[in-house]
Amino acid sequence: MNKITAIVGISLLTAVLQSCGTGGEEISLRFKFEPGLKLVYDQTTRRSLTVTEADSVTKQSSATILLQIEQTVRRVLPDTSAEILERDSWDYTQVNEKDSTKLDTVRGSREMVVFVKPNGKVVDIDFTSEMDSSTASYIEDYFDQATPVFPSGELRPGQSWTQETSVFIDSVPTVASTCYIFTGVERQLGYRCAVITYDGNLVIPVKISPQDSTQRQGVDRIRATGTMYFAYQEGCVVMQVENWTVAGQREKLSEGASKSYRVDSQSETRFALKERKLM
C-alpha cells in the first residue's frame, strides 16, 4: 500500500461478548507471510452512481467492474512486516457520456508495493505505476481506515474490537470508526475460516488532482458493511462480501466560480481467492 501521510491513530478496543457457535474455540488472527507466496483474487463490483447539482440530477450510471488482484510476497523484513507486490487489473463497460446508445470499454491496471504487519497493519505503500497524487492519497486513506488490524492474543466467537482513525477535514478533526465481530468458524472455498462481520463509517478526503483544471475536491462519507472469511490456519483472506453507501460532497470550478454538487453511489463487492501457491 502507500507511504502513509495522513495523521492517523488506530486504537483497538477489544470487548468480550457472549460466546456462540463453535463451542468457545479460541483463534489467533494473523497473516502468515512467506517469501514466494502468491495469492490471486477475483473481485466483482456492481455499482450505481448519481451526480446532483442544485437539486437536479446531472448524471446517472451503473457498471459491473471485474478486477483481478495478484499479491506476491517478495520478502519478510526483520521487523516482521512483509513486502508484497500487488498487481491489479480491471475491465468494465459504461454508457458513453456523449451518446447514451453507445458503450465504452474501460480497462486499466496499477502496481504497488505494500508493507504489511502480520496483524494486518499497513505500514507503507510504494506506488510503482504512474498515478496522480489525488488517487494515491485516496488509496492511502482507504487502507488506513478500511484495512482491519487484528487484536493481539486469541479471540472467541462473539468477541469484537473497534478500530478508529483520526481524519482532518478542513483542519477539523473527525473520527472514522469500524466495529468488527468474530462471529464463528465455517468452511469457505475449502478452507476453515474465521467469520468476521463489520460495520463502519469511513471519511475520505478527495484532494485536487494537479491534472484537473476544474479543481474538484471534497469528501466521501462511506457506510461500509460486510463479512470477511479469514483462513486462520493458512493466514490469508479467502472471501469477502461488502456493501458501500457513499455520500460524496464536492466542489469544482465552473466559469471562474466555485460550484457545489453531490456524488452518491451504492455498490456491492465480492472478493474471492482464486489461487494460492508458493512459487
C-alpha positions in Angstrom: 0.0 0.0 0.0 1.3 3.6 0.3 3.5 5.9 2.2 1.1 6.9 4.9 1.0 10.7 5.1 -2.4 11.3 6.8 -2.4 11.9 10.5 -3.9 8.8 11.9 -4.3 7.0 15.1 -5.6 3.4 15.4 -6.9 2.2 18.7 -8.0 -1.4 19.1 -10.5 -1.8 21.9 -11.4 -5.5 22.5 -14.7 -6.1 24.2 -15.7 -9.6 25.3 -19.3 -10.5 24.3 -21.1 -13.8 24.8 -19.7 -16.9 23.1 -21.6 -18.6 20.3 -21.5 -21.1 17.5 -18.3 -23.1 17.8 -18.1 -24.3 21.4 -15.9 -21.4 22.5 -13.0 -22.2 20.1 -10.2 -19.7 20.5 -8.4 -18.4 17.4 -5.4 -16.2 16.7 -5.9 -13.9 13.7 -2.6 -13.4 11.9 -1.4 -13.2 8.3 1.2 -15.8 7.5 3.7 -14.4 5.1 6.4 -16.4 3.3 8.7 -15.3 0.5 7.4 -16.5 -2.8 3.8 -16.9 -1.7 1.4 -15.8 -4.4 -2.3 -15.1 -3.9 -4.7 -14.4 -6.8 -8.2 -13.0 -6.2 -11.1 -12.2 -8.4 -13.3 -9.3 -7.5 -16.7 -8.3 -8.9 -18.2 -4.9 -8.0 -21.7 -3.8 -9.1 -22.1 0.0 -8.7 -24.7 2.6 -9.3 -23.9 6.3 -9.2 -25.9 9.6 -9.2 -24.5 13.1 -9.6 -26.7 16.0 -8.4 -26.2 19.7 -8.9 -28.6 22.3 -7.5 -31.2 19.6 -6.8 -31.1 18.4 -10.4 -29.7 15.0 -11.4 -26.9 15.7 -14.0 -25.6 12.1 -14.3 -26.7 8.6 -13.6 -24.7 5.5 -14.4 -24.2 1.8 -13.4 -21.4 -0.6 -14.1 -20.1 -4.1 -13.2 -16.4 -3.9 -12.6 -14.3 -7.1 -12.9 -11.0 -6.8 -11.1 -8.1 -9.3 -10.7 -5.7 -8.9 -7.9 -2.3 -10.6 -7.7 -0.3 -10.4 -4.5 3.2 -11.8 -4.3 5.3 -11.8 -1.1 8.8 -10.7 -2.0 10.4 -10.9 1.4 9.8 -10.7 5.1 11.7 -7.9 6.9 13.4 -8.1 10.3 10.5 -6.1 11.8 8.1 -8.9 10.7 6.4 -6.8 8.0 6.1 -8.4 4.6 7.0 -6.6 1.3 4.1 -7.5 -1.1 4.0 -6.7 -4.8 0.3 -6.1 -5.8 -0.8 -6.0 -9.4 -4.4 -5.0 -10.1 -6.1 -5.1 -13.5 -9.8 -4.3 -14.3 -12.3 -4.3 -17.1 -15.8 -2.9 -17.4 -18.3 -1.2 -19.7 -20.2 2.0 -19.2 -22.5 4.2 -21.2 -20.8 6.8 -23.3 -21.2 10.3 -21.7 -22.0 11.9 -25.1 -24.0 9.2 -26.7 -26.2 7.0 -24.4 -26.7 4.5 -27.2 -23.0 3.5 -27.1 -21.0 1.7 -24.6 -17.3 2.4 -23.7 -15.0 -0.4 -22.5 -12.7 0.7 -19.7 -9.5 -1.2 -19.0 -6.8 -0.3 -16.6 -4.1 -1.6 -14.3 -1.9 -0.5 -11.5 1.1 -1.8 -9.5 2.2 -1.0 -5.9 4.4 -2.5 -3.2 2.7 -2.8 0.2 4.4 -3.4 3.5 2.1 -5.2 5.9 2.5 -6.5 9.5 1.2 -10.0 10.5 -1.7 -8.3 12.3 -2.8 -6.6 9.0 -1.5 -3.1 9.8 -0.3 -1.4 6.5 2.8 0.5 7.4 3.9 1.7 4.0 2.8 1.9 0.3 5.1 2.5 -2.7 3.2 3.2 -5.9 5.4 1.8 -8.7 3.0 2.6 -11.6 2.2 6.2 -12.6 -0.6 7.6 -10.5 -1.8 11.2 -9.8 -1.3 12.4 -6.2 -5.1 12.7 -5.6 -5.7 9.0 -6.4 -2.7 7.9 -4.4 -3.8 9.9 -1.4 -7.4 8.4 -1.6 -6.0 4.9 -1.7 -3.7 5.6 1.3 -6.6 6.9 3.3 -8.8 4.0 2.3 -6.3 1.4 3.5 -5.7 3.4 6.7 -9.4 3.3 7.6 -10.7 0.1 5.9 -8.0 -2.5 6.5 -8.7 -4.4 9.7 -5.8 -4.6 12.3 -6.3 -7.8 14.2 -6.1 -7.7 18.0 -3.3 -9.5 19.8 -4.0 -12.8 21.6 -6.8 -15.2 20.8 -10.4 -14.5 20.2 -13.5 -16.5 20.9 -16.7 -16.3 18.8 -18.7 -13.3 19.9 -15.7 -11.1 20.7 -15.3 -7.8 18.9 -13.0 -4.8 18.5 -13.4 -1.3 17.3 -10.9 0.4 15.0 -10.7 4.2 15.0 -8.8 6.6 12.7 -8.5 10.4 13.2 -9.1 12.3 10.0 -8.8 16.1 9.4 -11.4 17.7 7.1 -10.8 21.4 6.5 -8.5 21.3 9.6 -11.3 20.0 11.7 -10.7 16.5 13.3 -13.2 13.8 12.9 -13.2 10.1 13.6 -13.7 7.2 11.2 -14.7 4.1 13.1 -15.4 0.4 12.2 -16.6 -2.3 14.6 -15.5 -5.9 13.8 -17.2 -9.0 15.3 -15.7 -12.6 15.2 -19.0 -14.5 14.8 -17.8 -18.1 14.4 -16.0 -20.6 12.2 -17.1 -22.2 8.9 -15.7 -23.6 5.7 -15.5 -21.5 2.6 -13.8 -22.5 -0.7 -12.3 -25.5 1.0 -10.7 -23.5 3.9 -11.6 -23.4 7.6 -12.4 -19.7 8.2 -13.0 -17.3 10.9 -16.1 -15.3 10.0 -15.7 -11.6 10.8 -18.6 -9.2 10.2 -18.1 -5.5 10.3 -19.9 -2.1 10.2 -18.0 1.1 9.7 -18.1 4.7 8.7 -15.2 5.9 6.5 -14.3 9.5 6.0 -12.0 10.0 3.0 -10.9 13.4 1.7 -10.9 13.9 -2.1 -8.0 16.1 -2.9 -7.4 18.3 -6.0 -5.5 16.5 -8.8 -2.8 18.6 -10.4 -4.1 17.5 -13.8 -7.7 18.6 -13.1 -8.5 22.0 -14.5 -11.8 22.2 -12.6 -10.0 21.6 -9.3 -12.5 19.1 -8.0 -12.3 18.4 -4.3 -14.4 17.3 -1.3 -15.0 14.4 1.0 -16.6 10.9 0.7 -18.5 9.6 3.8 -18.9 5.9 3.3 -21.0 3.4 5.2 -19.2 0.0 4.8 -20.8 -3.2 5.9 -19.7 -6.8 5.2 -18.4 -10.2 6.1 -14.8 -11.4 5.8 -13.8 -15.1 5.7 -10.2 -15.5 7.1 -8.4 -18.8 6.7 -6.6 -18.7 10.1 -4.5 -21.8 9.6 -3.1 -20.5 6.2 -3.2 -16.9 7.3 -5.0 -15.3 4.4 -8.4 -13.8 3.4 -10.4 -16.4 1.4 -13.5 -14.4 0.7 -15.1 -11.0 1.5 -18.5 -9.6 0.7 -19.0 -5.9 1.2 -21.7 -3.2 0.6 -20.9 0.5 0.3 -23.2 3.5 0.5 -21.3 6.7 -0.4 -22.4 10.3 0.2 -19.9 12.5 -1.5 -19.7 16.2 -1.2 -17.8 18.0 -4.0 -16.7 21.5 -5.2 -15.4 22.4 -8.6 -14.5 25.5 -10.6 -17.1 26.4 -13.2 -16.9 29.6 -15.2 -14.4 31.0 -12.7 -16.7 30.3 -9.6 -16.8 27.5 -7.1 -19.8 25.2 -7.5 -21.1 22.5 -5.1 -22.5 19.2 -6.1 -23.1 15.7 -4.7 -21.9 12.3 -5.8 -24.0 9.4 -4.3 -23.3 5.7 -5.0 -24.3 2.2 -4.0 -22.0 -0.8 -4.5 -21.8 -4.5 -3.8 -18.5 -6.2 -4.0 -17.5 -9.9 -3.8 -13.8 -10.7 -3.4 -12.7 -14.4 -3.6 -9.5 -16.4 -3.6 -8.8 -18.0 -6.9 -5.3 -19.4 -6.4 -2.8 -19.8 -3.6 0.6 -21.2 -4.3 4.3 -21.0 -3.2 6.5 -20.0 -6.1 
